[in-house]
């Protein structure tokens, strides 16, 4: 695997993939790279319906199922918290 700089042939990081999903769901794909990872998603304009869309998109993007017990406000507070959830679920999966 190539861990080179962004823009190389490396696979996008989990955070990059999440930022892209959040940008798409917010209707601002061009702003995805500049979204602050620690900002509250609700403050970026993520409504409850969009949050459900994000959860479904994360499951599809990372080929995993988010257990009901992990669908909590804390796990979906920010891109960083979703990233931590995905990392944990992928570690359990492998």
C-alpha positions in Angstrom: 0.0 0.0 0.0 1.2 3.5 -0.8 1.0 6.0 2.0 2.2 8.9 -0.1 0.9 12.4 0.0 -2.7 13.3 -0.9 -3.1 13.4 -4.7 -0.8 10.4 -5.2 -2.0 6.9 -6.1 -2.7 6.2 -2.4 -6.2 5.2 -1.4 -8.1 8.0 0.3 -8.0 7.9 4.0 -11.0 7.1 6.1 -11.2 10.8 7.1 -11.1 11.9 3.4 -13.8 9.4 2.5 -16.0 10.6 5.4 -15.4 14.3 4.5 -16.5 13.5 1.0 -19.7 11.8 2.2 -20.5 14.6 4.6 -19.9 17.2 1.8 -22.2 15.2 -0.5 -25.0 14.9 2.1 -24.8 18.5 3.0 -25.0 19.4 -0.7 -21.5 21.1 -0.5 -19.2 18.5 -2.2 -16.8 21.3 -3.2 -16.3 22.2 0.5 -15.7 18.7 1.7 -11.9 19.1 2.1 -12.3 22.2 4.2 -14.8 20.9 6.6 -13.4 20.8 10.2 -13.2 17.2 11.4 -13.9 18.3 15.0 -16.9 20.5 14.2 -20.3 19.4 15.3 -22.1 18.0 12.3 -25.3 19.6 13.5 -23.6 23.0 13.4 -22.5 22.3 9.8 -26.1 21.9 8.8 -26.6 18.1 9.3 -30.3 17.6 10.0 -31.6 14.4 11.6 -32.7 13.1 8.1 -29.3 13.9 6.7 -27.7 12.1 9.7 -29.6 8.9 8.8 -28.4 9.3 5.2 -24.8 9.7 6.6 -25.2 6.5 8.6 -26.4 4.6 5.6 -23.7 6.1 3.4 -21.0 5.1 5.9 -22.3 1.5 6.0 -22.2 1.4 2.2 -18.8 3.2 1.8 -17.0 1.0 4.3 -19.0 -2.2 3.8 -20.0 -2.6 7.4 -23.1 -2.6 9.5 -23.3 -0.2 12.4 -24.8 -2.0 15.4 -27.9 -0.4 16.9 -26.1 0.3 20.1 -23.5 2.3 18.3 -26.0 4.6 16.6 -25.6 7.3 19.3 -25.3 11.1 19.2 -21.7 10.8 20.5 -20.6 8.5 17.6 -22.1 10.9 15.1 -21.2 14.2 16.7 -18.4 15.1 14.2 -16.4 13.7 11.3 -13.7 12.7 13.9 -16.2 10.8 16.0 -17.6 8.9 13.0 -14.0 8.2 11.9 -13.3 6.6 15.4 -16.5 4.5 15.1 -15.5 3.3 11.6 -12.0 2.5 12.7 -13.3 0.5 15.7 -15.9 -1.4 13.5 -13.3 -2.2 10.8 -10.9 -3.5 13.4 -13.6 -5.8 14.8 -14.5 -6.9 11.3 -11.0 -7.9 10.3 
